[in-house]
Amino acid sequence: MLQTFMDTEQKKLLKKFHTLLGKCGIGQDGKEAILCSYGVESSRDLTANDLLEICNRLLLKANPELAALDKLRKKVIRLLFMYYELVNRSVDMDYVKATACRSTGYQSFNEIPKARLNNILGEFRNKVKDIERIRSITKDDLLNVIHCN
């Protein structure tokens, strides 16, 4: 019988799913709860996409350092979107990630190490604060000019 690429990938994901369950210390009851939340009774009934989603969540749970790095990446993304909103520039996720890469010299957003993510987080946080302060000052100045006339 000829196996498709997705069948092969699904088998790999099933193996990864069961391995990660063990690493996370999730027993049969926990496994059944996960399966129930996806509306299936057996892990074989999960789609490849469902398995990928579950495995990614379990991987983050099994490795808290990865989870912390993932959280830091999300903070950087949120802050960069905030920065671009303040400068009235409409951007998408790819542009924001490219900004982070250009700022750090890395080719891929997910390759940026924790220390560099913290650096750009601090720098862009300062830029956002500066823009907000400048707007506040110029708004007050404008109001003073209007009241003087």
C-alpha positions, 0 to 999 in steps of 0.5 A, a space after each residue: 500500500 502506498 503511503 502519502 506524505 501526510 500519512 508518514 508525517 501523521 505517524 511521526 507526529 503520533 510518535 512525538 505526541 506520545 513521547 511528549 506526553 511522557 516527558 510532560 508526565 501526562 498519564 492516561 487520564 490527561 491524554 483522554 482529556 486532550 483527545 476529548 477536547 478535540 472530539 476524538 477517542 483515539 490519538 489515531 483519529 486526530 488530524 495532522 494539524 491537530 497533532 501538530 498543534 498539540 505537540 507544539 503546546 506539549 513541547 512548550 510545557 515540557 521545556 519551560 525555557 522554550 516557553 519563556 523565549 516564545 513569550 519574549 518573542 511575542 512581547 517583541 512583536 507586540 511592542 513593534 506593532 505598537 511602535 508602528 502604530 504610533 508612527 502611523 505606519 500599517 505593517 503586517 507580521 512579516 514586516 515586524 519580524 523583519 524589523 526585529 531581524 534587521 535590528 539584530 542582524 539575524 536572518 530568521 526571527 526564531 534564531 534571535 537569542 534571548 539577550 538580543 530580544 531583550 535588547 530590542 525590547 528595551 530600545 523599542 520600549 524607549 522609542 515608544 515612550 519618547 514618541 508618547 512624551 513628545 506627543 504630550 508636549 506638543 499637544 500641550 504647546 499647541 493648546 497654549 498657542 490656541 489659548 494665547 490667540 
